[in-house]
Structures are given as C-alpha cells and as structure tokens.
Amino acid sequence: MRYRPFGKTGEDISVLGFGCMRLPEYEKDGKWYIDEDKAIPMLHRAFEKGVNYYDTAPFYCHSNSEITLGKAMKDRRDKVLLSTKSPVGDIKETAQYRKFLEQSLKKMDTDYIDFYHFWGINKKCFDDVILKLDLLGEAAKAKEEGLIRYISFSFHDAPPNIQYIIDTAEQYGVPLETMLVQYSLLDRGCEDMIAYAVSKGLGVVAM
C-alpha cells in the first residue's frame, strides 16, 4: 500500500480508503442487518493490506454501518483513521450537534472520531444551519475536548461554493481540515476547487 500526507493534519493515509456505505446486508422479519460474518473479514482484510482510512455515516446500511465498523476496528483502533458524519440536515438546534456526535461515538464504541464531517453540505446548508446555529463553534469545542481530531466536511453543490465554505469557516476562526468530495474520470467538475482546498492545507478524499 502507498500512503500520502493528508493536508496539514500530519496524518499519512492510504491511497485507497474503505467506504462502508454498502456492506453486505440481509433482511429478516422486515428488519435489516449487516452480515458481519462477511463484512468484518472484509474490513480486516483491507487492514491487513494496508488500508488505514475507513469512512462511514450514521444512516449507512440501515443505520448499522457505524456499529459494524466499530466492532471490526476495536482491537486496532490506534492504527486506523475513522471517518463519520454529522447529519446537518437533521439539526434544528445547536445542541443536536453534540447529540449526534455522542450517538456516533457510542455506536462505534470509540472515545474519539478522527474525521468528523459536516455531512453532504451545500452553501444554503452552510449558511442556514452551520453558521446560523454556530456548529463551527460546536465542532471546535468537540475538538478541544478530544472527541474529534479533525473538522471535516463532505460536499454536494456547485464547485465554486467549496471556496466560499473553506474561506468563510476560516474567517470564523474554525478552519476546515479535510474535505470529502465527488471526483472521478467521469466527474471532474470539482478539480479546480480540489486544487484550491489543497492550497489551503486541507486533506482531500475523493468519493
């Protein structure tokens, strides 16, 4: 496995990460479960091959992904970098940021999350929720307390708004440290803004 410096975080991350949105599942009596007999060996195999970055979210795999990832990495927690997300679209008041964070910590059975993303944001969400409810301030507090290590965001919007979000957060005194964004051979729309994020010291992961 090859590794690359991840922005200014000081972390070296594997060039290939493991996204945990589509772990194997099965349905029983109308309820969905992750098939952990298949999923956990997959996660362990990736670790054995050098993958150290694992990305999940509260609602992935019928809200079970965080639990399975936490189980798989429990005995190697200090050797991996775990990423999950704050469901900003469901936050109506400031205190809910901490509530969702604590739920993720409990489900993943960990004392801290390495990369905690404002999930799938756009400019409107950034302005109307993150800024209005001072969620940047809440993220800064969580980082000071050691509950999260890096303040991150994942993005779905017009590419120029990446610069707006990065610059505005910096003006508020809470610089964003990593970004998760769509990028592929078929979708290169964010290429200039990825370069801008890198120039500002952010680590960038392509989804």
C-alpha atoms as one frame of an Amber mdcrd trajectory, in Angstrom:
protein
   0.000   0.000   0.000   1.130   3.545  -0.719   0.452   6.424   1.651   0.183
  10.166   1.168   0.391  13.142   3.540  -3.180  14.252   4.293  -3.184  18.026
   4.060  -1.786  19.700   7.151  -3.212  17.079   9.510   0.125  15.342   9.917
  -1.522  12.023   9.052  -0.390   9.705   6.271  -3.385   7.960   4.725  -3.587
   5.003   2.379  -4.210   5.945  -1.249  -7.193   3.578  -1.149  -9.764   4.021
   1.588 -12.678   1.781   2.541 -16.179   3.217   2.192 -18.717   1.488   4.431
 -21.927   2.581   2.728 -22.631  -0.790   1.084 -21.515  -3.524   3.441 -23.285
  -6.862   2.840 -26.747  -6.944   4.414 -29.671  -9.277   4.870 -33.318  -8.828
   5.801 -35.095 -10.794   8.491 -38.684 -10.259   9.630 -38.777  -6.862   7.962
 -35.614  -5.613   9.627 -32.189  -5.116   8.034 -28.900  -6.354   9.449 -25.294
  -6.280   8.298 -23.927  -9.749   7.580 -20.958  -9.397   9.922 -19.637 -12.856
   9.067 -18.869 -11.376   5.645 -18.357  -7.672   6.446 -15.865  -7.903   9.306
 -13.449 -10.221   7.435 -13.609  -7.777   4.502 -12.652  -4.891   6.778  -9.888
  -6.928   8.405  -8.525  -7.976   5.014  -8.338  -4.342   3.920  -6.445  -3.537
   7.121  -4.016  -6.409   6.509  -3.361  -4.981   3.029  -2.562  -1.559   4.466
  -5.831   0.388   4.272  -5.945   2.777   7.233  -8.833   5.123   6.283 -12.423
   3.936   6.827 -15.461   6.093   6.106 -18.969   5.576   7.432 -22.037   7.631
   8.406 -24.963   7.360  10.826 -27.539   6.176   8.272 -25.413   3.897   6.091
 -26.606   0.277   5.829 -29.920   0.971   7.555 -28.087   2.787  10.388 -25.885
  -0.220  11.199 -22.623   0.665   9.443 -21.045   2.587  12.325 -21.672  -0.332
  14.689 -20.027  -2.928  12.448 -17.051  -0.701  11.627 -16.512  -0.046  15.328
 -16.566  -3.771  16.085 -14.123  -4.544  13.284 -11.601  -1.904  14.356 -11.942
  -2.139  18.139  -8.698  -4.070  18.670  -6.707  -1.932  16.189  -8.222   1.467
  16.886  -4.879   3.221  17.300  -3.740   2.002  13.879  -6.682   3.285  11.798
  -8.322   6.579  10.930 -12.112   6.543  11.231 -14.381   8.989   9.442 -18.069
   9.556  10.097 -20.531  12.381   9.672 -22.872  14.824  11.372 -26.327  14.745
   9.716 -26.536  18.515   9.394 -29.837  18.346   7.524 -31.476  16.885  10.648
 -30.082  19.508  13.039 -32.647  22.105  14.103 -30.937  23.449  17.226 -27.319
  23.814  18.298 -27.381  21.120  20.993 -28.222  18.452  18.426 -24.669  18.594
  17.036 -23.355  17.130  20.288 -26.249  14.672  20.489 -25.468  13.170  17.069
 -21.751  13.129  17.819 -22.289  11.228  21.062 -24.557   8.747  19.272 -21.816
   8.029  16.728 -19.170   7.647  19.430 -21.394   5.150  21.243 -22.269   3.159
  18.111 -18.631   2.982  17.048 -17.571   2.169  20.619 -14.710   4.646  20.490
 -13.585   7.609  22.585 -12.886   9.788  19.558 -13.542  10.156  15.837 -10.630
  11.103  13.613 -12.530  12.922  10.861 -15.992  14.246  11.739 -17.709  15.672
   8.664 -20.484  18.159   8.229 -22.353  15.725   6.007 -23.193  16.393   2.348
 -23.403  20.148   2.718 -24.115  22.891   0.210 -23.928  26.692   0.515 -27.505
  27.022   1.752 -26.988  24.402   4.448 -23.697  26.011   5.436 -25.319  29.438
   5.789 -28.697  28.449   7.234 -27.622  25.688   9.611 -23.872  25.573  10.257
 -23.351  29.331  10.570 -26.761  30.203  11.989 -26.553  27.604  14.766 -22.796
  28.111  15.328 -21.988  24.490  14.570 -18.438  25.532  13.737 -18.156  26.601
  17.358 -19.590  23.278  18.497 -17.078  21.419  16.346 -14.243  23.475  17.812
 -15.410  22.596  21.345 -15.611  18.902  20.482 -12.092  19.053  19.079 -10.776
  20.782  22.205 -12.336  18.009  24.297 -10.686  15.324  22.172 -13.972  13.882
  20.895 -12.988  14.625  17.310  -9.492  15.134  15.911 -10.180  16.963  12.636
 -13.079  19.151  11.492 -14.187  17.980   8.066 -16.953  18.350   5.515 -18.404
  16.371   2.642 -19.802  18.335  -0.254 -22.633  18.206  -2.815 -23.128  21.537
  -4.568 -21.808  23.822  -7.322 -17.993  23.595  -7.218 -17.314  27.338  -6.597
 -19.086  27.060  -3.253 -16.219  24.929  -1.949 -14.057  28.061  -1.844 -16.829
  30.006  -0.126 -17.223  27.349   2.572 -13.477  26.994   3.195 -12.847  30.745
   3.297 -15.876  31.559   5.449 -15.029  28.902   8.041 -11.509  30.313   8.201
 -12.925  33.816   8.746 -14.986  32.457  11.645 -11.784  31.151  13.211 -12.570
  27.447  12.760 -10.598  26.260   9.719 -11.872  23.153   7.996  -9.180  20.490
   7.813 -10.363  17.822   5.376 -12.888  17.517   2.557 -14.711  14.542   1.027
 -15.922  15.309  -2.499 -17.140  13.663  -5.701 -14.358  13.103  -8.209 -13.772
  10.555 -10.947 -12.763  10.271 -14.582 -16.417  10.927 -15.467 -16.949  13.777
 -12.988 -14.064  16.246 -12.859 -16.193  19.288 -12.078 -14.560  19.944  -8.722
 -10.980  19.637  -9.978 -10.094  23.343  -9.632 -11.665  23.515  -6.188  -9.803
  20.384  -5.087  -6.602  22.195  -6.026  -7.812  25.223  -4.048  -8.563  23.085
  -0.984  -5.101  21.553  -1.186  -3.552  25.024  -1.470  -5.321  25.925   1.790
  -3.886  22.903   3.526  -6.946  20.626   3.513  -6.664  16.906   3.039  -8.955
  15.747   0.218 -10.635  12.367  -0.232 -12.424  11.526  -3.479 -15.735   9.700
  -3.262
